Amino acid sequence: MMANLKEKKLKALVTGASRGIGAAIVSELEAQDIEVVTPSRNILNLGDPISIQEYIAREKSLGIDILINNAGVNFLNDITEINDEDWQSMIQINLTAVMQLIRGFSPYMKQQKWGRIINISSIFSIVTKESRATYSTTKAGLNGLTRSAAVELSPYEILVNSVCPGYVQTDLTMANNSPEQLTEIASIIPIKRLAQPAEIAKLVGFLSSKENTYMTGQTLVIDGGFTCR
Ligand SMILES: NC(=O)c1ccc[n+]([C@@H]2O[C@H](COP(=O)([O-])OP(=O)(O)OC[C@H]3O[C@@H](n4cnc5c(N)ncnc54)[C@H](OP(=O)(O)O)[C@@H]3O)[C@@H](O)[C@H]2O)c1
């Protein structure tokens, strides 16, 4: 373990922090007195491998202790009409970019023998629904990446987990479901409502903290009981 861990002010990088779950994660980490770096899409465009490469080259000396891979997109496509451009773009943003950021920022964590990585996956990595083939593929891949990274990085006290939210009240959910569909969805969630972003952020806050000392490689579902039915 990092010798001065108790005293050290931790630094986190959160992607997709402009709104929704990412913004809530920033508030949660800041409440824990963690310094948070939140590059906007102009600075770190996850759809562009060159932008990612340049960002890492510029910022790897930032000393990131906690990496939260939150940004994600969900372009709906029916299976018979999957648009190749959407497929490639979603694989890049939701999956490849996460690998690239872990590859870029984990060497510092290895060197200091402490780190936390949280990948925001989805219940659609485990169950699915019409028009979500590409999204489900990227999120299932993310769970595999989480497990592999956890196995390799655990000896350095770098704990890696996936968080799988159910339906959360964010722009993404509003864009992909009509108000009528959301009423119907809320009625079948055992808790009878969508999640608030802050409820997801609480779990991410624990997994990122010094309090989490033994949980790694896991796919943690937080969905109000939706997938239990
Ligand atoms: N909402 C849900 O119900 C739900 C459920 C399960 C999982 N999730 C997952 O949770 C994460 C956050 O979802 P959300 O609902 O909070 O999404 P959101 O409200 O749509 O916000 C998405 C965030 O990702 C950023 N982003 C998108 N494409 C990017 C790119 N190419 N480069 C850099 N940043 C990019 C956006 O930045 P801009 O401001 O620049 O657009 C924004 O900050 C996603 O991974 C999503 O798949 C969400």
The ligand as an SDF file (V2000), in Angstrom:
LIG
                    3D

 48 52  0  0  0  0  0  0  0  0999 V2000
  -28.9720    7.1620  -18.0080 N   0  0  0  0  0  0  0  0  0  0  0  0
  -29.1370    5.8740  -17.7880 C   0  0  0  0  0  0  0  0  0  0  0  0
  -30.2540    5.4350  -17.5230 O   0  0  0  0  0  0  0  0  0  0  0  0
  -27.9650    4.9490  -17.8410 C   0  0  0  0  0  0  0  0  0  0  0  0
  -28.2040    3.6090  -17.5150 C   0  0  0  0  0  0  0  0  0  0  0  0
  -27.1380    2.7220  -17.5490 C   0  0  0  0  0  0  0  0  0  0  0  0
  -25.8810    3.1520  -17.8990 C   0  0  0  0  0  0  0  0  0  0  0  0
  -25.6750    4.4600  -18.2230 N   0  0  0  0  0  0  0  0  0  0  0  0
  -24.3230    4.8640  -18.5760 C   0  0  0  0  0  0  0  0  0  0  0  0
  -23.9150    5.9020  -17.7140 O   0  0  0  0  0  0  0  0  0  0  0  0
  -23.0110    6.7610  -18.3870 C   0  0  0  0  0  0  0  0  0  0  0  0
  -23.5000    8.2100  -18.2900 C   0  0  0  0  0  0  0  0  0  0  0  0
  -24.8090    8.2550  -18.8030 O   0  0  0  0  0  0  0  0  0  0  0  0
  -25.7370    9.5600  -18.6950 P   0  0  0  0  0  0  0  0  0  0  0  0
  -27.1230    9.0850  -18.7770 O   0  0  0  0  0  0  0  0  0  0  0  0
  -25.2920   10.4120  -17.5690 O   0  0  0  0  0  0  0  0  0  0  0  0
  -25.3720   10.2280  -20.1050 O   0  0  0  0  0  0  0  0  0  0  0  0
  -25.6110   11.7140  -20.6920 P   0  0  0  0  0  0  0  0  0  0  0  0
  -26.4900   12.5010  -19.7950 O   0  0  0  0  0  0  0  0  0  0  0  0
  -26.0300   11.5070  -22.1080 O   0  0  0  0  0  0  0  0  0  0  0  0
  -24.1180   12.3120  -20.6500 O   0  0  0  0  0  0  0  0  0  0  0  0
  -23.1280   11.6880  -21.4090 C   0  0  0  0  0  0  0  0  0  0  0  0
  -21.7910   12.3010  -21.1130 C   0  0  0  0  0  0  0  0  0  0  0  0
  -20.8000   11.6610  -21.9370 O   0  0  0  0  0  0  0  0  0  0  0  0
  -20.0960   12.6490  -22.6570 C   0  0  0  0  0  0  0  0  0  0  0  0
  -19.6500   12.1850  -23.9680 N   0  0  0  0  0  0  0  0  0  0  0  0
  -20.4020   11.5860  -24.9240 C   0  0  0  0  0  0  0  0  0  0  0  0
  -19.6560   11.3550  -26.0130 N   0  0  0  0  0  0  0  0  0  0  0  0
  -18.4120   11.8050  -25.7380 C   0  0  0  0  0  0  0  0  0  0  0  0
  -17.2000   11.8710  -26.4630 C   0  0  0  0  0  0  0  0  0  0  0  0
  -17.1000   11.4340  -27.7330 N   0  0  0  0  0  0  0  0  0  0  0  0
  -16.1010   12.3870  -25.8540 N   0  0  0  0  0  0  0  0  0  0  0  0
  -16.1760   12.8650  -24.6060 C   0  0  0  0  0  0  0  0  0  0  0  0
  -17.2910   12.8640  -23.8600 N   0  0  0  0  0  0  0  0  0  0  0  0
  -18.4050   12.3320  -24.4290 C   0  0  0  0  0  0  0  0  0  0  0  0
  -21.0810   13.8050  -22.8150 C   0  0  0  0  0  0  0  0  0  0  0  0
  -20.3720   14.9910  -23.0940 O   0  0  0  0  0  0  0  0  0  0  0  0
  -21.0330   16.2270  -23.9080 P   0  0  0  0  0  0  0  0  0  0  0  0
  -21.6170   17.1110  -22.8510 O   0  0  0  0  0  0  0  0  0  0  0  0
  -19.8760   16.8230  -24.6440 O   0  0  0  0  0  0  0  0  0  0  0  0
  -22.0710   15.6570  -24.8270 O   0  0  0  0  0  0  0  0  0  0  0  0
  -21.7520   13.7880  -21.4360 C   0  0  0  0  0  0  0  0  0  0  0  0
  -20.9340   14.4620  -20.4920 O   0  0  0  0  0  0  0  0  0  0  0  0
  -22.9250    6.2370  -19.8250 C   0  0  0  0  0  0  0  0  0  0  0  0
  -21.7860    5.4150  -19.9590 O   0  0  0  0  0  0  0  0  0  0  0  0
  -24.1890    5.4230  -19.9760 C   0  0  0  0  0  0  0  0  0  0  0  0
  -24.0590    4.4090  -20.9350 O   0  0  0  0  0  0  0  0  0  0  0  0
  -26.6930    5.3760  -18.2040 C   0  0  0  0  0  0  0  0  0  0  0  0
  1  2  1  0
  2  3  2  0
  2  4  1  0
  4  5  1  0
  4 48  2  0
  5  6  2  0
  6  7  1  0
  7  8  2  0
  8  9  1  0
  8 48  1  0
  9 10  1  0
  9 46  1  0
 10 11  1  0
 11 12  1  0
 11 44  1  0
 12 13  1  0
 13 14  1  0
 14 15  2  0
 14 16  1  0
 14 17  1  0
 17 18  1  0
 18 19  2  0
 18 20  1  0
 18 21  1  0
 21 22  1  0
 22 23  1  0
 23 24  1  0
 23 42  1  0
 24 25  1  0
 25 26  1  0
 25 36  1  0
 26 27  1  0
 26 35  1  0
 27 28  2  0
 28 29  1  0
 29 30  1  0
 29 35  2  0
 30 31  1  0
 30 32  2  0
 32 33  1  0
 33 34  2  0
 34 35  1  0
 36 37  1  0
 36 42  1  0
 37 38  1  0
 38 39  2  0
 38 40  1  0
 38 41  1  0
 42 43  1  0
 44 45  1  0
 44 46  1  0
 46 47  1  0
M  CHG  2   8   1  16  -1
M  END
$$$$
